[in-house]
Amino acid sequence: MSDQMALDLGQSAMILGFKLIGPVLIFSLIIGLAVGIFQAATSIQEMTLTFIPKIIVVALVILIFMPWYVKVILSYTRGLFTLIQGF
């Protein structure tokens, strides 16, 4: 395995990680912002109020995007196995 091939594998793994975590982070950010605005508007400063909606939304996003996650991970894994067979 050459240095360039190892760098390409690392780069594709990082891009895959960013692809997979992107929707979760975006929805978590949106909910966090909405809860923060709600807390500022109502002067409620309960610490658990920020975590519970985020946990629920993250779980729902993972369930909703699960078929896409599986498709992307399987595609990446098949590419790795094809590359391994080339050796």
Salt bridges, closest charged atoms under 4 A:
none
